[in-house]
Amino acid sequence: MINLNKIASTYLHNVDNCHFRIFQIGCGGTGSNLVQHIAQIISLAGNKQIEYTIVDPDILEMKNLKNQLFLEDEVGEKKADILAERYSEAFDIPINSYSEKYIEKIEEFEKLMEYTINTSPYSHRTLNILIGAVDNNATRKLMHSIFYKYPNILYIDAGNDSAIVPNDWTTRSINQWTQEEIEEYENSGWNGQVCSGLRIGDKTYLIPVAEQFHGILDDEDTLFPSQVSCSELSASEPQRIFVNKMSAFIVSNILNEIISSFTLTNHYSIFNAQKCFIRSCEANITNDL
């Protein structure tokens, strides 16, 4: 377990004086379920200084209602705006939303920080918390770069497998699938992982997801959301709702621990939602701390 209070005197103020700045990228299957948890955590945090911004320009569609936490009468509105308004009102806390466009460059993230922040991201009073709830490695590579740009940053990434379905699954009913296709679908899409990267000052104490799980930085085929056509988005493989919920639970557990006790128990967790199985790797601090 890493206790951030042990290094607070040198790099970061303790939990009582820290300003937490949370940026959540993505409001889809995992992200939409996550906002409710984070909002409730903030509402119970007392006088702690917490700023929360959710980022996603996607417009809610009917197909999203199957595994995302939205209502039918909200279809046609921006996901981030819906969630910010809903939970800001429900828990009586301020929640910022940014739904103008996708964040696909570091410069765009910097402008977003300038637009929303109440304190400098470089301040010794600030712990920047970046939460990735995305389904593409292009954005993960961007967040990897952001992680190494800013001091005092906790980067939590949530990822999960999609269910394997036939290429024409959107137009061919499951009743018309072969037995092999059905079995492949039923046995896939249940796994996921949540990984935390931590930098305090100019030192990395926990490597981020792209270094822990190899292949992300080398993925040259992945595209940013703005580069994917509407037809490709419609045909993308579906995610399972309980995988999204389990992922959101693990992320919120990490966040609650950081905000309440300034500690980080696990580096990463691997889970299977079908079996309700979680295996975590402990976060270990180096001896020179």
VEXGU-504571 format. One record per atom (N, C-alpha, C, O): residue in one letter; x, y, z. Coordinates in steps of 0.02 Angstrom, whole numbers, plus 50000, padded with zeros to 5 digits. Each point is the difference from the previous one (the first is absolute). Layout:
<rs>
aXYZ...
</rs>
This chain:
<rs>
m500424994050000m499585006050000m500435006350000m500525000350034i499285004649928i500355006449998i499615005150042i499405001049990n500965002150056n499705005250042n500285006749976n500585001650011l499005002349957l500235006449972l500195005050054l500375004749986n499384994450075n500195004550054n500744999650016n500295004750027k500034989749956k500714999250014k500435004549957k500565001750018i499185000349924i500395004349956i499695007049995i500215004149959a499284997150082a499645006449995a500435006050018a499945005349970s500514993850078s500405005750023s500475002549946s500195005849999t500004989749955t500475001949947t499655002249936t500205005049969y499294991350011y499715001149934y499275002350001y499775003449954l499864994750098l499275000949997l499735000950070l500204996450046h499345008449962h499695000950065h499594993950019h499834996049957n500035003250107n499634994150023n499275000249978n499775004849970v499884989950047v499324999149975v499535005750020v499545001849963d500585001150096d499555005350024d500095006549962d499535004049996n501064997149975n500135006249964n500054999149925n500095004949963c499844989050014c500084998649929c499395002349960c499434999650023h500705002749917h499475001749953h499984994549947h500474999349961f498994996850038f499934994649953f499665002649936f499475003050003r500844995749941r499725002149936r499894993949956r500484997149974i498905000950019i499834993749965i499775001649929i499545004049990f500784992849962f499795000449930f499834993049977f500424995549998q498955003549984q499784993549973q499895000649926q499605004049977i500764991949985i499934999949927i499584993949981i500214994350008g499195007049966g499564994649978g499394999250044g500054999650061c499365000249908c499374999350036c499574994549969c499395000649996g500944994049981g499644994549970g499794994850050g499735001750053g500394991949932g499794994650043g500285000550070g499634999850049t501025000849957t500325000750066t499925007050027t499825001050059g500315004049899g499995006950023g499335002450027g499985003550050s499484994549917s499345002350022s499824997050068s499675003250041n500554990649971n499894996950066n500465002950053n499825000050059l500755002549920l500495002550047l499815006850030l500145001350058v499535002949903v499855006850023v499595000050064v500135004050045q499384991649959q499584999750059q500424998550062q499905003250052h500564992049943h500434998250057h500445005850021h500065001650059i500265001749892i500455005550016i499625005850032i500245003050048a499184998549924a499605005550028a499824998650073a500025004650041q499814989349974q499824998350069q500615000350045q499955002350057i500634995449919i500615000650039i500155007250017i500185001650057i499765002849893i500135007150011i499515002950051i500205004050043s499174994149952s499495002750046s500124998050072s499775003450046l500594991049964l500144997650068l500695002050025l500214998050055a500165005949905a500705001550016a500085005950047a500575002050014g498885000850010g500055005650047g500285006249968g499775002249948n500735000750085n500285006449977n500594999349953n500335004949983k499804989049994k500564999049954k499885003649934k499435000349976q501105002449996q499955003849937q500064995349941q500534997249986i498915001949979i499984995349944i499655003349941i499455002650006e500894997249938e499715002649938e499924994149951e500474996249990y498955003249981y499844994249958y499755002249932y499525003849994t500824993949954t499825001649931t499934993649960t500454995850001i498995003549963i499914994249956i500015002349928i499725005249982v500614990849976v500155002049932v499744994849950v500214994250003d499345007849953d499764995549948d499525004049955d499505002550024p500654998049911p499555003749955p499464995749969p499595002549961d500404991050056d499524995549968d499285001950016d499835002250055i499754996949895i499285001150008i499674993350016i500154994949968l499415005150081l499664993850020l499544997549945l499605003749971e500474989750015e499584996749950e499604994450033e500184997850055m499304999949912m499584994750028m500414993750015m499884996650050k500605001849906k500394993950009k500425000350064k500194994750026n499955011350000n500415000650060n499634998050064n500314998750051l499035001149946l499604998950060l500084992950028l499834998750058k500424996749901k500064993050022k500534999150054k499914995850045n500645007949952n500534998950050n500275006650029n500524999950033q499145005649955q500225006350027q499455003150043q499414998749989l500795005250060l499535002450052l499655006449978l500135005450025f499414993749927f499625005749974f499274998049992f499824994150005l499765010949983l499284999049991l499805001549929l500335003849965e499114993350013e499795000849931e499845007349983e500145002249944d499585001550103d499825006949984d500625004649998d499925006049986e500684991350026e500625003949995e500344999049933e500505003349986v499244992249973v500294998749934v500035006549959v499525003849998g501054997349970g500105006149961g500405005350035g500215004949969e499914994250097e500405004850038e500714997450008e500134994149989k500335010350031k500704998150011k500064996150065k499735002050052k500614992349945k500064995750059k500305003650060k499744999650055a500825003949935a500345003350055a499555005350033a499995000650061d499645003049898d499565005250026d499434996950041d499815002650052i499924991849923i499464996650036i500234997950069i499675001450050l500904995249953l500254997250063l500205005550049l499874999550060a500455005849915a500215005450043a499405003450032a499995001450060e499504999949901e499405003350026e499634995450048e499775002250053r500164991549929r499624995350041r500304999250070r499655000750050y501014997849953y500304998550064y500225006250039y500084999850061s500015005649904s500125006450034s499385001850041s500045002350057e499384996849912e499375001650034e499844994850054e499765001850054a500374991949932a499824994650047a500415000450064a499744998850055f500915003049939f500445000050059f500195007050022f500405000850047d499335004249920d500115007050019d500755001750002d500255002850048i500094995449897i500715001449993i500125002849929i499624998449954p500915005650037p500155002449933p500364994649959p500484997050024i499285001749915i500334995449953i500065003649934i499505002349972n501114998150001n500115003249935n499934994849945n500154994150010s499625008149933s499984995549941s500315003749941s499935006149992y500414990049966y500285002749938y499784995349944y500194994249998s499405008549957s499714995849947s500095003249931s499644998249953e500835006450042e500105003649937e500314995449947e499775000049943k500754996250076k500324995649952k500434994950037k500105000650061y500144994349903y500444995050030y500675003250017y500255004349964i500054993450090i500685002150018i500484995249966i500054994150019e500315008349930e500444995749961e500715002649995e500424997149966k499725008650068k500675002850002k500135002750070k499545002050036i501104997949983i500185002550067i499805007450006i499785002250053e500305001549893e499835007150002e499265001150015e499815004850033e499774990749942e499285000550014e499854998550073e499555003050029f500834992350000f499914998650071f500235005950043f499695001650050e500855001649929e500255005850037e499495005750000e499895003250051k499794997949891k499485005149997k499414998250043k499695004350031l500154989349972l499454997750042l500165001450073l499575002150038m501054996749982m500205001250069m499955007550017m499785001850054e500435002349899e499965007250011e499275002450005e499845004750036y499724991849928y499305001849998y499644998350065y499535003450020t500694991150012t499634997550058t500335001050067t499665000050051i501005000849951i500354999650064i499895006150044i499905005649977n500134993050088n500005005350050n500695000950031n500115004850037t500344990749947t500685000650025t500474997049947t499784996249957s500865005550047s500474997749950s500124992550004s500054997350055p500004999349887p500154992850001p500714998650024p500164994350016y500265010949986y500694999150022y500095001750074y500564999450026s498915002750008s500045002050070s500164994050044s499784994449986h500595006850069h500144994750049h499374998350040h500004995250038r499485008749954r499374998650034r499554995549958r499484997850024t500715001049914t499554996749953t500204992849985t500584998649984l498934996850021l500094993349974l499534999349941l499394999850007n500914999749933n499614999149939n499814992749994n500434995650005i498935003049985i499764993249991i499694999349931i499475003049987l500844993149971l499764998949932l499704993049996l500334995150014i499035004649968i499664993649994i499844998649927i499655003949968g500594990650007g499864998049931g499464994749999g500104994550026a499345007149943a499464995249990a499844999849926a499445001549978v501064996549984v499955000249927v500084993049972v500204995350035d499655003949900d500044993449969d500494999949941d499924995949954n500575008650047n500485000149945n500705001750026n500075003950047n500444993149923n500695001050022n500295006649976n500515002350028a499195000949922a500245006649979a499935005050058a500465003850014t498964996050019t499905004650056t500424997950060t500245004250037r499874989249972r500434997750054r500725002549989r500335001950048k499904998149891k500685002549987k500045007550014k500525002450025l498955001249961l499995007150017l500035001050075l500385004150025m499214992050012m500005000750073m500674997850030m500205002550052h500144993049915h500674998050020h500475005949997h500415001150045s499545002849902s500415006049992s499825005350052s500445003450027i498924997349986i499775004850051i500284998150068i500215004350039f499804989249975f500264997550064f500715002250012f500185001950056y500234998049892y500715001850008y500125007549993y500575002250007k498935001649979k500085007249993k499915003650066k500335005050014y499204992650027y499825003650061y500274996650063y500024993850004p500215010250046p500204997150063p499374998550042p499455002449985n500644993650066n499454998750046n499374997749964n499495003550000i500554990749969i499444997649960i499874992550014i500474996050001l498905002450007l499774993150005l499594998749937l499495003449989y500724991849971y499644998349939y499704993150007y500364995050004i498985004749999i499644993750007i499684998249933i499605003949974d500574990449999d499724998049936d499584993750009d500214995150031a499195005149941a499544994350002a499924997349929a499845003749954g500284989850038g499924997049934g499674993250006g500084996650051n499565001449899n499694993450002n499914997249929n499995003749951d499944989850047d499904996649936d499295001249975d499535001050039s500404998949896s499345000049970s499794992949984s500424995649990a498935003250009a499754993449981a500154998949926a499955004649959i500224989250024i500144998249930i499344998249966i499644995550022v500225008149925v499374999149964v500144999549925v500535002149978p499004995249983p500094999849927p500055007049971p499745004850029n500584995949915n500085006549968n499345003349984n499955006249999d499534989949989d499355002749982d499504999650057d499404999449990w500865001050072w499574999050058w499465005450007w499484998850032t500645007149939t499505005350006t499404998949955t499475003050010t500614992849940t499454998949952t499744992850001t499484998649971r500894996950062r499794993050003r499844998150072r500445000550043s498964997449971s499774998250066s500414994350029s500254995749963i499825004350103i500374994750033i499684993249988i500344994850004n499025005149981n499654993749985n500264996949935n499884994149986q500465010049973q500264997649936q500754998550004q500304998049950w499995002950108w500714998550008w500114992550002w499564996150018t501045001849963t500194993050005t500154998350074t500095004650040q499924989149976q500164997950068q500705002350020q500115001950057e500354997949896e500685002250014e500025007550015e500365002150045e499265001849918e499975007250012e499695001650068e500235004550035i499274991849984i499675001050064i500484998450057i500045003750049e500314990749946e500474998050052e500575005150007e500225001650055e500025000849888e500545005050002e499765006450034e500375003150038y499024998849947y499715005950032y499914999150075y500185004450039e499554989949981e499864998850071e500624999550042e499995001450060n500574996549910n500614999150038n500505005849993n500564999450023s499235006149948s500455005749990s499715006450031s499415000450015g501035004449993g499785006650023g499905000750074g499675004850022w500594990650018w499895000250072w500605002750039w499945001450059n500634999449908n500625002050035n500145007449995n499795003449953g500564999150096g500205007049999g500575001250048g500204995650038q500075010449961q500545001950045q499965007450016q499775004049959v500464997750100v500065007050021v500715000950025v500234996250043c500125008849931c500705001050017c500125007350020c499755004649968s500644996450085s500165006750024s500745001649988s500444996050016g499695009849955g500675002649994g500075005950047g499535004050007l501044996750026l500085005450050l500675003449991l500534996849999r499445009949996r500605004249999r499935005350054r499495003450004i501024997350037i500035005450050i500645003849988i500554997150000g499395009549990g500595003849980g500224997649931g499594999649954d501044999050038d500254997649935d500154992650002d500354997449956k499394999050093k500144992950007k499374995849989k499475001750025t500614992949937t499454995349988t500044994350050t500504996450004y498975002950035y499974994750051y499624993949975y500144994450022l499385006649934l499634994449970l499965001449925l499775005349979i500464989949981i499975001049928i499274999749976i499604996350029p500225007549920p499315000249976p499824994049957p500434995849986v498955003949994v499734994149966v500384998249937v500094994049986a500135011049976a500334998549936a500684996650008a500254996949953e500045003650107e500634996650014e499894993450037e500394995349994q499075004550044q499844993850037q499714994749953q500174994150006f499415008049948f499694995349953f500275001649930f499795004949968h500674991150009h500365001449938h499544999549939h499524996249998g500645007849952g499624999949938g499635006449987g499835001549943i500035002350110i499625006249992i500405005149960i499755003049953l500884998150067l500425005049967l500194998049929l500155004249958d499844989250029d500194997649934d499404999349953d500094998149942d499325003350083d499394999249960d499945005749950d499805005650018e500384993049920e499985005249948e499345000049962e499875004649960d499714990450051d499384999449962d499425003750034d499495001549967t500574999950097t499455003150036t499905007349977t500485003449982l498904998850019l499825006849979l499685003850057l499704997050045f500365009649953f499625004250046f499264999649981f499844998649943p499715002750105p499294999749984p499785004249942p499564998149962s500755007850029s499805004449945s500204997249932s499755002349949q500704992850050q500244997149937q499604993849980q500114997249946v499435000750096v499604994049987v499335002049970v499665004550026s500154992249919s499375001749967s499404997850041s500064995850045c499365007149940c499384998250035c499834992749991c499774996750046s500355000649894s499854993049987s500454995450040s499794994850024e500855007249984e500474996050040e499815000250073e500054994950035l499735010949989l499785000550070l499394995750013l499954996750052s499585003249901s499394996150008s500154992550001s499664996250034a500865001849930a500164992949994a500534997850051a500214994249999s500015010350045s500514998150048s499744994850048s499404999750014e501054996150011e499794994550042e499715002550066e500255004850029p499214991949995p499665002450060p500384998350064p500374995150002q499525008950049q500284998750066q499444997650046q499425001649990r500774994650061r499524997350046r499895004850059r500485002850027i498904998149993i499835005050050i500334998450067i500215004650035f499834989049984f500294998450065f500765000850000f500305001150053v500014998349889v500715001549995v500115007550010v500465002050037n499135002149932n500045007250009n499905002050073n500365004350026k499154992750006k499855001750070k500564997850046k500165003650048m500124990649940m500554997650042m500625004449991m500345001650049s499795000449890s500555004649987s499915006650036s500465002650030a498935000149966a499845006450034a500074999350075a500235004750033f499584989649994f500064998950073f500735000150022f500175003150050i500274993649912i500714999750018i500315007049997i500385001950044v499475001849903v500265006849994v499775004450058v500405003650029s498964996149987s499745004150055s500294998050067s500085004250044n500094989449964n500324997750062n500695003150008n500195002150054i500194998249891i500665003250000i499945007350018i500375002750041l499155000649928l499915007250010l499795001450072l500245004850031n499324991149996n499775001050069n500584999350049n500045003750049e500404991449938e500574999050045e500485005949998e500245002350052i499895000249889i500465005849993i499725006150036i500365003450036i499004998049953i499705006050028i499914999550075i500095004950036s499744989249988s499864999350072s500614998950043s500045002550056s500464993849918s500574998450042s500685001649969s500514999150032f499505003249906f500625001849965f500454994049992f500615000650002t499094993549989t500384993949989t499774996749935t499465001449975l500974994249999l499854996349940l500224992850011l500604998650003t498924996950004t500164993050017t500224995949940t500484996250005n499185004649939n500144995649942n500275003949941n499795005649986h500674991349979h500255002849938h499514998649943h499825004549963y499984989250031y499514998349948y499574994150023y500214996050043s499215003449927s499544994550014s499774997049934s499845003749953i500144989750045i499734996449943i499374996450023i500004997050054f499475003249906f499374997250024f499634996349945f500105001049941n499454994650082n499534996649957n499315001050030n499864997450054a499715006249912a499355001850027a499524994050001a499564999750043q500544995649912q499564994149999q500094995850063q499514997450027k501115001849996k500154996150059k500065004350063k500114997350055c499825009249938c500085004750056c500694999050033c500054999550061f500465000249897f500684998750022f500435006249990f499985003149946i500414998850105i500465005649995i500684997850028i500044997350055r500495003949907r500674998850025r500395006549995r500065003049946s500224999350110s500345006550003s500744999150014s500204995550037c500205008949935c500715000350013c500135006150045c499825005649983e500504993250074e500105005350049e500455005549974e500484998749963a499375007450056a500425005849984a500565000450051a499885000950059n500744998349918n500575000150045n500425006349989n500125002049943i500095001150110i500405006049996i500744998150003i500184995150031t500245008949936t500714998549999t500325001750066t499745004150038n500824992849976n500325000650065n500235007150016n500035001850059d500145002249890d500275006650014d499465005050022d500165005850012l499214991949992l499485004350027l499904998650073l499585003250032
</rs>
